[in-house]
Amino acid sequence: MVDGRDIKRADVDKAYQRSGNAAQGMAEEEILAAKLSILDDLILQDILIAKAGPLKVEVPDGELDKAFADAKKNIPDEAFQQELTKRGVTAAEMRDGLRRELLTQKVIEHEVGAKITVTSQEVTDFFLANRNQFNLAEEAYHLAQIVVTPVREQQVANRTGDDAATPQAAAEKVKMLMERLKAGENFAELAMGYSEDPETAPRGGDLGLVPMSRLKQAPPQLQAVVLKKTPGTVNVASMGGAHTLVLVVAHEQAGQRDLSTAGVSDRITEALKARKEQLLRAAYLTAARNDADVVNYLAKRLVEGQGKLASTQAAAPPPTKK
């Protein structure tokens, strides 16, 4: 129950199936842990969606159509329908799930992203306090990344909660991301939305300046997508079923930079903005959750059952007091 609105067991089951992470052979404890995490996400999503009306935040039909088309891009209709059937969801239910995800993102952008500013004084202060970072002792590449792995992550820090859990899902996700990049979408936005690296996803995948000495120690696959690549290009390094989309932001020669050097001010601005957004987003979501009246019956019953959910406990929650 979230502020008097109920999230049913069927909603959690549908979201679990739609995630594509349901696998045969999973232990009961693993399934319940996954559903508990999904329920926590649905609780926060419900809280944010309830804010959309008063904020006059909406998802236009055209934007939802595009998101749905992107989700099934390059997948034959028959194969797409088979995948939906396998996950136990309909196309309408998938569209509704996408609509809710987009609406949640828009609320966060309205309440967090749109309110972040970085002043020229802040840029100057950062440069003066970190001047040594802009005195390059050796040649370096400024890089950004989007990480996609074929296994379930313990911590998903991206905006959408998207997490490829199989080699096939990882390959399809990389294909989708490359298509969206080719269509002109922003790399940093996609990194924040889909990267599975908890450290760099919140800051748009930014890795900063990576000196040549460190690059020479990297695996050959990573070196190949960086060295001699034109700034602005994105290439994929694949190793052991995992994939890294690498954006070469800039190629820097050794020497001292100042604020008049091309790209320095912009790089500082983006770094400060990402830092502020990460903090404000975490604070906003925590405050929104704290302000809501939430009763998590699944969590309560798992505690009462010492980690097990008896069949008698799986019934509908007891009636709440009005």
C-alpha positions, 0 to 999 in steps of 0.5 A: 500500500502506497498512500492508499494505493495498492500494488498487487502481487500480480503487478510484481509478477508481471514486472518480474516476467517483463524484466526477462530475468526469470530463469529456470533453476533459480532458487526460491530465495533468489526469486523472492529477492528479485521480486522484493527488489522489483516491488521496491522499484514499483513503490518508488515508481508509484510515488513519482507517478503520483506527482506527475499530475500536479506537476503537469508532466505527461508522456506524449503518444509520439514519444511512447510510440518511439520508445515501443518501436525502439524496444522491438527494433530489428526484431521480427514481429513473430520473434517479438511476439514469441518473446512477449509470450515467453515473458507472459505479457501483452504488447499493451502491458509492455507499452504501459510499462514503458509509459510508466518508466518514461513518466518516472524519468520525466518527473525526475528530470522536472524536479532534479535535472531542470533545477541544476545550474553551474555558474562560471564562478564555480567552473573557475573555482574548480579549475583553480583548486584542481589546476594540476589535473589540467597539467598533463604529464603525458598524452591522454584520452578523455573517455566515457563508457556504457557497460553492459554485462550478461549477468544480473548486477547486485547494484543497478545505479542507472535511471531506468533500472535496466539490467541485461541478465543473459548473453543474448539480452546483453547483445540485444541491449548493445545493438539497441544502444548503438542504434539510438546513438546513430539516431543522434541520442546523447551518449551521457543520457544513455549512459545514465539510463542504461549503463550497468557500471554503478560508478560511472552511470550516474555521471554519464559514463565519464571516465575523465582523462586516461593517460597513455601509460594506463591505456597500454596496460588495458586489454587489447580489445579496449586499446583497439576502440580508443587508440587512433580513434577520432574524437566523437566516435563510439566503438564497442569492446567485447570480452567474455560476454560483456560489452563496453561502448567507449566514446572518445571525447577528446585526445589530449597532448601533454602540457598545461591547460587553462580555461581558455583551452578548447573543451576545458570549461565545458568538461568542468561544467559537465562534471560539476553538473553530473556531481550535483545531479547525482546528489540531488537525485539521491536526496529527492528520491529518498525524501519522496520515499520518506514522505509517503505512507508505505506498507510492504506486505511482502517484506513483512511476510518474509520476515515473519516467515524467516525468509519463506513465503508460505502458501497461506501467506501468499493470499491478498493482504489483510484489509487496511483501516479506512 
